[in-house]
Amino acid sequence: MTEVLELACDLIRRRSVTPDDAGCQTLLAERLTRAGFHCQSLRYGEVDNLWATHGEGEPTLMFLGHTDVVPTGPVDAWASDPFEPVIRDGRLYGRGAADMKGSVAAMVVALGAFVAAHPHHRGRVGLLLTSDEEGPDNLDGVRRVAEHFRASGERIDWCVVGEPSSKERLGDLIRVGRRGSLSGTLTVRGVQGHVAYPEKARNPIHAFAPALTELAAERWDEGNQDFPPTSFQVSNLNSGTGANNVIPGVLTAMINFRYSTASRAEDLRVRAEAILEKHGLDWQIEWSLSGEPFLTPPGGAVRDAVIKVCRELCGISPEESTGGGTSDGRFIAPLGVEVVELGPVNATIHKVDECVTVADLEKLPSLYLAVCQMLLGR
């Protein structure tokens, strides 16, 4: 069994469902310390964060990952125990195999190989891990570490995120940016009453329907050359008392904007609220900004390095995308960091029987090692 495959299996065996790290970072910190890294534990609340660095001065190349995983769902739906790694037909199965314990293992193996081959490399190379990437709020993970970095003057120049970015084969797609995510919990109040006497009630569902139609039809922006147009979606709509003869008194809707650099969160909030006000609703909304959009522009050193690595080692010119959901890169980019995401195929992430091909997993350390050599090798 290869080094990276063995380490990935060790990580998968640890039931690190958010925010429980289950000892993953301790295992990795011990390994990195033996390789000469300085390891700092940054624990906030119930969340473990590990910041490991080697070298000194500038520039700094950071690798970014997470040790937590999503719940497995029904265990009996899996072909094998999700926390007992199994290799079948050239694939490694287990929760976190693709998202993203495989990438974390590959990063650690690559970093060990890099500092062994380049003990006096220029600048610093580092690895930041959190156990709070998959959670709903991400308050004490990389978001909190980024605040610590900003306050302490920690300078990061480049960041490679190990999220599973590839579509069909390793290296066929990299993320060079991400859209922002703005969510809102909307409450529309009506007047509860009997369905036979609608004149004595006010149905919040009926009242909200025209406003929802307008919100869904609105063209929020046209996007730009790097991002698609902003999208608006309702992810949950709830009302009713459970009885079919009662007009409800309250409606709750959960909404989300995935927006590009063509819009600002504040402008989206103002425009959405203007539509609600226009329709005369009795409403209130609580907004939550998960992250601003970011983009590493063409010509950036880490973007160019990752593209070159994919071409030379994977034999493919990667698609340079800003699509998909969000990642912890959204907390690092505002520090003035160039961020690119490169990882394995994402076809099975969060699914039953999550897996990664053994061939991809065994190749991934060489990609990360090559990025280190291009940016920090003397």
N, C-alpha and C positions, 0 to 999 in steps of 0.2 A: 504494500500500500504506500502510495507516495506521501510526502510530507504534508502537502496541502489537503489531500483527501483525508488523511488521518486527523488533522486538526479540525476540519469541517465536521467530521463525525463526532469528535469530542464535544464540539459546541452544540450540535443538534441534540445530543443526549441530555442537555441541560434544559429544563422546562422553564425557559425564560419568557413567559408571557408577560407583557407590559403590566406594571413597571419592574417586575422582578428580574434582575439580571441573572440570578441562579448561579453565581460564581463564574460566569463567562469572562468578565473583565479581570478577575483575579488570576485566572488561568493565563490570559493573554499578557497581563502585566508582568507576571513571573517570567514568561518567555522573553518578552521585550527587554526586561531588566538584564537578563543574562546576555542579551545581544548588545548591551551598552546604552540602552535608552534610559532617560530619566522619566519616571512615571509618576503622575500626580492624580490622585483620586479627588474628584469634585462631586460630592454627594449633596443633593438638594432634595429635601423631603424624602420621598421613597425612591428617588431616582439615582442610579449610579452613572457617573460620567468618568471617563478615563482620558487623560491628555498625556500622551507619551511623545517625547522629543529626543532627537539626536543631533548633535552639532551645535553651532552657535552663529550668531550674526544673521545677515540677510543674504539672499531672500529665504522665505520659508514656504515649503511645499507641504500642505496638509492633505492627508487622506481622511475621509469622513465616512463613518458607518454606524450601525446600531446592532446591539446584541439582543434586543427584545423581538418577539414574534407575536403574531396575532393568534387568537385561540384556534384550536384545531377544528371546531365543530364536532359533529358526531364521530367518535373514534371508530365505531363499527363501520362507518362508510369508507374508511381507509383500507387499502389492501394490506397494510402492515402498520404497526405501532408508529404514530407520527413522531415520537421522541426516541425511537430506536432506528438509527440510520440503516438503510438496506440498499444494496446495489442490485438492480435488476436490469438486464438488457442494456447495459452501458449507462444507466442513469442512477444517480444517488437520490433516494427518496427520504423525506423527512421534513417536518415543519422548520422552515428557515433555510432549507437547502439553497433556494434561489434568493430569498428575501429575508436577511441577506448574510447569513452565516457563512455561505460559500465565499462571498466577496470579502468578508472580514478575515477569513482564514487566508485567502489569497493575498490580501494586503499585508498581513503579519509576516507571511513567508517571504514576500517580496522585499519588505523593509529589512528583514534580517539578512537577506542575501545582499541587499544594496550596501548596508553599512559594513558588512564583512568584506566586500570587494572595494569599497570606497570609504575607509575609516576616517579619512580627512576630507570628505566632500565639502563643497562650499555651502554656506548657509546652514539651514536646519531642515530636517524632514520630520514630520510629526503624524500621529494618528489620534483622531478624536473619536471616541465611541460613547454612545448613550444607550440607556435602557428605556428611553421614553420617546421613540420615534413613531410607534404604531398607535399610541394613545390619542384620545380625542382632543386634548388641550395642549400637550407638549410644553407645559409651563416650566418644568424643571429639567428639561433635557438641553439640547443644543441652543434653544432660545436663551436659557439662563446662562449657559456657558459663554455665549456670545456677549451677553451683558458684562460678564466677568472679564472677558478679553478686552472689551472696550474700556472698562474702568481701570484695568491694570496696564493698559498700553501695549497689549500683546499684538504684534503685527503678523498678519498672514498675507502672503502674496497670491498664492495659487491653491486651489482646492480641487481634489478629485473625489467625487462621491461614488460609492460603490453600489448604488441602487441598480437593480436589474433593468438595464436600458434597452438591451438588444431585442429585436423582434423575432427573427427566425434563425439567425446564426450570430455567433459571438462577434461583436464589433460592427454589426450592420447599421446600428443607430446609436448616437450619443446625444445627450441632452446638453445644450449650450445655454439654456435658460429655462425658466418656468413662468407660467402665468401666476398672477396674484389670485388669492381666494378671499372673498368677502361674503360672510354669511349673516343672515338676519333671522331672528325669531319674531314673527309678526303676530300680534293679537288684534282681532277685530271683534268689537263688542256689539251685540244686538240686544234684543229684548225677548226673553223666553216666553213661550205661550203655547196654546193648543193649536194644532194644525187646522182645526175646523174654524178658528177665529183669527186668521192671519192679520186682520185689521187691528188686533189688539197686541200684536207682537212685531218684532223686526228681526228678520232672518239674516244673520251675518253671512251665511253662505251666499244667499242671493245678492246681498249688498257688495260682497267682495268680488263676485264673478266678473263684472265689467272691468274692474281695476286689474284683475288677474289677466284678462284678455289683452289689455293694453300693455301691461308689463311684459307679457310673453311675446308680443308683437313688436315691441320697441327695438329699434336699431341703435344699440348703445354706442358703437363706434364701428369703424371699418377695418380695424386691425392695422397692421403695417407689414413691411417686408419680412419681419421676424416673427410676428404673432398673428394668429387668426383673430377675427372679430370677437369682442367680448360676448360671452354667453350668459343667459339668465335661466335658472332652473328652480322649480319647486321640488324639494326632496321629501316633503311630508305635508299633508293637509289633514287636519283633524277637527271634527266638530260633532255635535250630537250628544244626546243623553243616554242612548241605548234603547229608547222607546220610539216607535214609528209614529206616534201621535203627539210628539212634542217638538215644537220649533226650538232649536238650541239658542242659547244666549251668547255663546262665545265661539269663535273660530280661531284656531292657531295654525299658522303656516310657517314652515321652515324654508327659507329661500337662499340661493347662493349665486354669486357672480364669479365666474372665472374670467379674469380681465387681463388685458395686455398693457404694454407700456403706452398705448394710445389713450388710455383713460387713467384717472386717478380715483382712488377709493372714495374720497370725499365727494367728488362730482357724482359718482354713481349713487351714493346715499341721498344726496340732495335731489337728484332727478327721480329716484324711486319714491321718495317721500312726497314729492310734488304730485305724482300720479295718485297716490293714496289720498292726499288732501283734495285733489280735484274731484274725486268721486264722493266726497262728503262722508267718508267713513269715520266711525269712532274707533280710533286705532292707536296703537303704540308699537314700537319696534326696538329690539335690542340687537345692536350690531356687534359683530366679532370679526376682526381682521386677522386671518390666519397667516398671511404673508403677502408682501408686495411682490410684483413681478420683477424678475431680474434677467439680465442678458450679458453673457460674455461675448463681446463683439469679435468679428473676424480679425485675425491678426494677433489676438491675444496669445501669449506664450504657451499657456497650458492647453488652450483649444488647438493650437497648431501641433503641439506635441502629441496629444491624444489622437488627432486625425492621422498623423504620420505613423504612429504605432499601429493603428488599425490597418492601415495600408500595407505596412511592411510585415507585420506578424499575422494578420488575419487575411491578407490578400483582398481587402475590400475597402472602397472609399465610403465611409459611414455617412448616413443621412444625419444632418445637423438639425436637431429638432428642439422646439420649445413646448411640445405638447405634453400630454399626460397630466397627472395630478400634481401634488406638491411633494417636496422633499425637504430635508433639513438644510439643504443648500440655501433655502430662502432666508435662514437666519445668519448665515455666514457672508453671503453676498453684500449685505448693507455695510459690512466692515471695509468695503473697498476691495474685496477679493474676487479674482477671476475664478469662476466655478464651472466645472464640466462634470457630467455624470457618465460613467462607463462601468457596465456590469454585464452579467449573463443574460440569457433569454428570459423574458418575463411572462411567458405563456401560462405558467402554473402558479404564480404568486397568489397567496391568500386562498388557494383552492385546496380541496381534498387531493391527496397524493401529490403534493408539491414536490418538484424534483428539478435537478440540473444534470446535464450530461457530464459524465466523468471527464470526457475529453475537454469540454469547455472549462471545467473547474481546474484541470491540471494545466491548461494554457494561460489562465487568467493571471497567475503571479508574474509570468514573463511580460505581460502587458504593463502591469503596474511598475515592475522593475525598470522597464525601458523608459517609462515616463520619468522616473527618478533620475536615470542616467542622463537623459536629455536635458533636464532642467537643473540638476545639481551636480552631476559628475564633472570632475575637473578635466 
